[in-house]
């Protein structure tokens, strides 16, 4: 573990995931003193994620082709009445490799990276003066570090929620949970990502198979309210062994890694306060329709840099000054996520009217361009009017 030579920095970044590590790197490249703290042995060790996102983001923020597992050219969505295919340009990565790489790049840029260090509390004494209490994992050692601003990028159960201002915005009823396995062998074509919607899994949830170089990333995720009656591990077992579309592909393949994690699919109304910015999963920067969050985490990391620079230059770390971050997030992807949140509410409400209705509504919302008006009616009436048919192929994408 690298020791901090000083206990005062301009910026503390809590969490060396995608948002935290990228923000730390971009800030360090501007000559800003940054302390990057990660609670695990290394960044990405415990991340449960499919690791699928747009290649344009990879090229923009990463660039090292060795980190890519597979290049994805098609997203294939399997619906109860048939498949919908979108052309895309995406990549898959292993988070335990990808996140670790990003953290090391932040270190190379000049950030001080300290693993096995968990921020257990922080206090904003006044705007521009933050003190964090850090626990060294595996020991009883506590120590303090000071900074002008703290970036909170430590996931769904962030220390940010010690601040009542952020805690009041939590909407856990819209969260999901995912269980993710890696199994030996590439079960499907290497350039295809497959996503499965079916009430046999969950009314509001889905399963997936994403290809890596030598393994397949296999997972099932569902909104928390669905898990009370249908345990996730049981459904993932069915996905591997019984589910008609996937069992022939996955049955008998050895499992080489297992992980699980919460997916906070609800963007906070405000992401800034005095000397505080919230990034990535900690801020609910995840699509409530598809559970995708990597693109948003990278955008947030980039968005915070000029805001932090301006605060350091002006000496103004007030909530009013840092609200510029919220405005930038709104412009980049906030409006889009708010629309998805409204649609997700409708889909969740529809669960009470039939086990197929959530998938039907999602299909019309997300894949409506693929269907004629008549076939959208057939989706809503399925199976009574027969099987809906998609039209001509169309470009599109999904990410996770």
N, C-alpha and C positions, 0 to 999 in steps of 0.2 A: 504494500500500500504506500502510495506517495503521501508524505506529510506536507501539510500546508505550512510554508515558512512564515506566513503572517496570518493573523486572525482577522484581518480587515480586507475586504475586496469592494470593488464597485458593484458587482452583481453576484448574487448567489443563485444558482440554478438547482432546483430540487428535482431529481429524477433524470437519469441518463438514457431515457427512451428516445424515440425519434425526435419529438419536439424539443426536449431538453438538450440533447446532444447537438442538434443542428443549431439551435439558438446560441448555445455556448460557443460553437465554432465560429458562427457568423459575427458574434460580438467580439471574440478574441481577435479575429482578423481585422477588426476596426481599432485594435489597440486598447480595448477595454479589459480591465482585470476581472476575471471570471473564476468562480469556484463552482465546479460541477460535482454534485454529490449523488451517489448511487447506493441504495441499500443492499443490493445483491453482490455476489462475488464479482460479477461482471454484468454489464448492460445486456439486456435481452435474455438472461438466463431463464426467467420464469414467464416470459410473454406467451400468451395463448392467442394465436392469430393465424389466419390463412396466409398472410404475407403476399397478397396480390394487390398491385397498384399500377398506375399509369407509367409507361416507360418514359414519357416526357418529364415526369417528376424525378425519376431516377437520373436521367441525363442532366437535369438542371441542378440537382443538389448532391449527387453522389458521383456517378461517372465511372467508377471502377467496375468494369464488366465481370471481374472474377467473383463479385458478390452475387450476381444473378444466378438463380437456379434454372429457370426456364423463361423463354420469351413466349408470351401468350398472344395468339392471333384470333382466337374465337372464345366468346362467352356463350355457353349453351345452357339455357334455363329450361329445366324439365318441369312441366306443369301437368296437372292431372289429365288434361285433354290433348297434350302434345308438346312439342319442343319449340322454343323460340331461340334463334341464333343471331348473335351480333358479332360483326367483325370488330376487332380492337387492336391496340398495340400496348401491351402490358408486360409486366415481369412478375415472377414469383421470387421471394427471398425467404431464407430462414432467419427469423428474428434474432435468435441467439448469435448468429453471425453478423447480420446486418446492423443491429443496434450496437454491438461491440465495436464494429468498424467505425460507426458514426462517433462513438465516444472517444475512440483513439484519434480520430481526425480532429476532434475538438482539442484534445491534448496537444497534438502536433501544432495546432494553430496558436497555442499559448495558454489555453485554459488549464487550471489545476484540476485534475480528475482524481477523486477519492472514492474508491469502492468500499463496500461494507460500512457505509456511513449513512445512518437514517436520521433525518430531521424529525424530531419528535414534537417540537413546538417552535413557534416564532412569535416575536412581538415587534410591532411597528411603534417605536417610542414616539416618533414624530415623522412626518414625510421626509424621506431622505436618510432615515436612521432606523435600520432593521437589525434585530439580533435574533439569531437562530440557535437553538439548543440541539446538538447533534449527539446521537448515541453510536458508539463504535460497536457494530454487530459482533456477537460472540464474546462480549466483555461487558463490564459495568461502567466503562469509561464514558463520561459525558463531557462535552466541551462546547464552547460558544464561539460563534463567528459573526462578524458584523459586516453590513453592506449598506449601500444606498437604496438598493431595490432588490426584491426577491422574485424570481420566476418560478412558478409552481407548476411543474410538469410531471408529477409523481402519480398519475393514474387515477382510477375511479375513487379510491379511498384517500384522496389527497389530504395532506396537512392543511391545505387551503381552507377546508371546511371547519377548522377551528375558528375561523372568522365568521361570525353570524351573518354577515352581509352575503357571503357566498353560500353558506349552509341553507339559508332560507330559500335559495333558488333550486335546491335539489328536487328532482322529480323521479325518485327511484322506481315508481310504478311503471315507468317507461323504459327501465333498464332491461337488458337481456343477459343471459349467461351462455357461454360457449364451452364445449368440451372438444379438445383437439388432439388427434393422434397423428403420428407419422407411422406409416406402414411400409414395409419393404417393397420395392418395385414400383414402376410407373404404370398405374392401372389403366390409363386412357391415353390417347394421343398427346404427345409432349407439348403441343402448342395450343391445347384446349383446357379451359376451366369449366367445370360442370357444377351447376347449382340446382338443387332439387327442392321443389315446393310440393308438399303433400300433407293432407290431414292425417295420414298414417304416421307422419313424424310429429307435426304440431300444427294447430290451426294458424298460429302466427309464429313462424320460425322456419328454418330451412337447414338442409344439409349440403355439403360440398365435397368435391374432390379436386384438388389443385396439384399439378405435377411439379416435383422437384427434379434434381438431376438423377438421383437413384432411389428416391422414395416418393410416396404420395402423401400430401397433407389432407387428412380426412377429418371432417368435423360436423357437429350439429349444434345449432344455437337456437334459443327461443326466448321470448319475453318472459320475465320472471313469473308472471301470473299463470303461465302455462305449465310451469315446472312442478307445481304442487301435486298434480294428479299424474303427471307423466315424467318420472325421473329421467334426467338427461343422460346419465350413464347407460340406463336401460335402452333408451332410444338410439344412442350411438352404437351399442351392441347390435341392435336390430339393423341399423344402417349397414354395419359390417357383415352381418351374418344372414339376415332374413329379408330386408327390404328388396323387392323384386328387381329394381333397376340397378342396384349397387352390389348386392350380395354376390352375383356371379363374378364381379370384378375384384372384390375385396376379401371374400371368404378364404380363410387359410393363410392369409399374408401375415407374417410376424409383425407385431407392434414394437417399434423401436423407441418411441417417445410418447409421453402423455402429459397434457397440460389442460388447465381450465382457467377461465377468468370472466369477470364481469365486463359488460359492454354498456357504457353509460350513454344511451342514445337520446340525450336531451340537452341541447345547447343552453348554457347558462344565459340569463338575460343580460348580465353584466360580467365582464371578465377582468375588470380592473378595480383597484381601490388604492388608497394611499400606499405608495411604494410596493405594490403587488400587481403582478400580471399572471393570469392562469392560462395554460396552454394544453393542447392535446386532449387526451381522455379526461384529465382533471376538469376540463371545461365542457365536457360533453360534446366534443367536436367529432361526432360520429353520425353517419347517415342513419336515421331511424327507419328507413325502408330496407337497407341492405347491410347495415353494420360496418360499412367501410369508414376508415378513419385516417389512413396513412397520408393521403394527399392533403387532408385538412391539417394534420399535425405539421407537415412541412410548410404549408402556407402560413400557419400561425407563427412558426419560428422566424420566418422571414419578416412577417408583419411587425413583430415586436422590436426589431433591431433599430429602425429610425426613431421609434418612440423612446426607447432607452437612451439612445444617443442624445436626443433633444433634451430629455430630462437631466442627463449628466451635464450637458452644456449650459442649460439655463439654471440648474439647481432647483427646479420645481418638480417635485415628485408627488404632488397632490393628486387625488382622484380626478380632479377636473382636468389636469394636464394629461394624465395617463388615459383618459377616455378616448384619446386619439387612437389607441389600440383597438377599442371596441368599434370605432367607426371604420377602421381598416378591415377588421374581420367581417363586419357587415357587408362591406363592399366586395370583399373577395369571395366569401361563401356563406355568410350569415343569412342573407335573404333566402338563398337556396335551401338551407337547412330549416329555416322557419316554415317554408312552404311544405317541406317533407314532414315536419312535425305536425302540421295541421292535418295532412293526409294520414299520417300514422294514427292520429286520434280517431279518425273515421274508421280505419281498418280495425283498430282494437275494439271499438264500440260494436262493430259488425259481428264479432265473434259470437255474441249471444243469439244471433239469428241463423246460425248454421255453420257447420264445420268447414264447408267449402267457401263460404262467402268472403272471408279475408283474402284468400288467394285470388278469387275472382276480381275483387276490387283492386288489389295490387296489380294484377295483370292489365287491367284497363288503364290504370294510372301509369305504370312503368313501361308497358309494352304496347300501349294503344296504337302507336304509329304502325305497328305490324298488322293490325286488324282493320278490316272494313267495318262500317257502322253495323251491318247485319251480323258480322261475326262477333262484335262486342255484345250484341243482344244475345247471341248464342252462348257466349261465355257466362253471362248472368243467368241464363236459363239452363245451362249444362246440368245434367245430360239429356234433358227432355227434347231439345231441338237438334240434337246431334252434336258432332264434334266441331268446334270452331277451327277455322283454317287460317294460317298466317298468309300475308301477301308476299310481295317481292322482298328480297333481302335488304336490310338497312344497316347502316353503320351505327355502332353504339358501344357502350362499355359499362362494366360494373367493377368495383374494386373493394378490397377488404384488407 
